[in-house]
Amino acid sequence: MTSPMTTSRQGDILILTSDNPPVNALSNAVRQGLQAGIEEAKNDDSIKAVIITCAGKTFFAGADITEFTKGMQEPALPTLVDQIEALDKPVIAAIHGTALGGGCEVALASHYRIAVPSAKFGLPEVKLGILPGAGGTQRMPRVAGVETALELATKGDPISATQAQQVGLVDKLATEGNLLAEAIAYAQEVIGQPVSRSSERPVTVDTAVFETFRKTNAKRFRGLDAPATIIDLIEQTAGKPYGEGVQAERMGFMKLIMGKQSAALRHVFFAERKASKIDGIAEDVQLRPINRVGVIGAGTMGGGISMNFLSAGIPVTIVEMAQDALDRGTATIRKNYEATASKGKMTTEQVEGAMGILKPTLNFDDLAECDLIIEAVYESMDVKKDVFGRLDKIAKPGAILASNTSYLNVDEIAAATSRPQDVLGLHFFSPANIMKLLEIVRGAKTADDVLATAMALSKKIRKTAVIAGVCYGFIGNRMLMPRQVEANHLLMEGATPEQIDKVHVAFGMPMGPFQMADLAGVDIGWHRDPTRIENIRDALAAEDRWGQKKGAGYYDYDEKRTPSNSARVAELIEEWRGKLGATTHDITEEEIMVRTFYTMVNEGAKILEEGMAQRASDIDVVWVYGYGWPPYKGGPMYWADQEGLKKIVEGLEKYGFEVAPLLRKKAEKNEKFSK
Ligand code: 3HC
């Protein structure tokens, strides 16, 4: 096999270039090549400096994650980075794309770093449940300061080259497109100068920083092992020599990588990438061009959907029926952008840029200019059919027609047109400009290129998309249903809302079923007939207890929306228990787990069996990105594997549920959902 590393000479400079697509991961072959290059530089007196650079779209994006389960082969990355730094000739890292994880650590070990302005730097290991394990926790505080190191290593978000330069991580910015030439010139400048090794620099530290950092980020790091380990590690090693520090780093790394959280987070990483692969579709299918998007409805959903495209620079035509609704919708979009700008996350020019490509209109026929039209109107089959019938008459040939329905049958909607091959579901989650998940609903007749175009577009608008089949509630909401039903039954059988919610929060969910109902609105889906009260939810809605927005729902809320238990809700629950003749019993945590979590897994198994999800890991992606399932528990199907499918089956049987055949079969064969 040919090596992904090549060496070349430019006068007395040795250039080491990695070409290991797609992201120049530091695989064993790359590490061997780098090590050989450093050895060559060490032994050849005619070499006066070394440049480490990468071909393709990026500098090293990190260690090769696929090698994690195989056991690290020599040369290990920690050894290699120390060898790079130890060279007594200047090593210059020439960076474009993303210098992430191990890639950033190679850069830190190099004596100089030159980068193009579009480059990004980061330590995303924490997102895989691990810590920077090749000197990153030791060199970053020395190069960029403790606060930057904490920020980068515990949150995992990258910074721009300009920010990196401000904190001392980048020594020089190069012109875009001229990186290597400028790196060579830079190398020539520094040849002969004594090398400056970052591991030899002192760490300046104010001990109060750590406590403040822990407190400020307590909510964000809840339940996660890696950030806590990283903060402790940096704190404990700050005053120690580098050698001692890296030893502690190694121990922390080994502990985390063998833990359950890292395994789950790595599962999510690969699951997310796998989700974008569409079964049965050729990789090279020709995509349809999407130069303008139409959105029907300027309400919360339509506005949020539009923002995704505007932010990505794709012009949007947004249609409403009445001027005041259109004005309100447009104003909300602007307000949201301005709020982002006020937090410094957008410039005024970017706000105006996005607003400048929004075309609000009352004329439905204006949609004729759009390549993709997304309907976000009232959730009623008749209304949707009417909209699609009208669209069929005016949309340009080849335009993709999408419904944002959460539950309705996309095939039935498609049948209202003469072009069902162009129709699909694009189910955004509220708030649509923020939530990462997108369910792409594949109708019976949806054309391959339509699906592939939607998937490619989802990347452009930075969504994580999953293909779902046509069934009630698709993947996410369909699995939510048994959970809601059981949570309500549990209330009638003796549990309280807070008892159930507490189990969910302790599990790691951002909130439990009743907290979620209060946030979303107890009135959602309510028939709005106060005389027709059929269950506790209707009763709450009829009393104006619509949740947080009304200051009362399953909980009472103060002005700051802090919840407290409600005496009135307790009364209503009692009343409804009486009406239904429900007998109560002590509800245990185990019963709540089985009835509100195992039932979701059971539904997930049915979804898989019916082919409504392409693979179990897609279901995990839906729950992690759409419903706040803790990523460190990998998603419901992955979690079920860890619980043990036999245990899940036994639990379901104990409480009288019908077990999905696929789940039973897998449990009997001792198989797992995740491969
Ligand atoms: N190792 C192995 N494969 C990787 C990889 C890595 N570090 N990073 C990405 N890939 C693979 C993906 O699985 C995907 O494979 P596929 O085509 O077969 O699905 C392919 O590369 C392309 O990845 P993306 O679809 O994510 O490409 P994008 O262009 O959207 O994003 C990226 C590029 C920003 C580099 C993104 O891939 C990314 O964030 N990668 C992970 C970076 C990371 O976590 N680095 C730290 C690794 S751990 C480490 O370094 C430990 C060290 O401290 C010892």
Residues whose N, C-alpha, C, O or C-beta is under 5 A from the ligand:
A	BS01	3HC	P22 V23 A25 A61 G62 A63 D64 I65 T66 T98 L100 G101 G102 P124 E125 L131 P132 G133 A134 R273
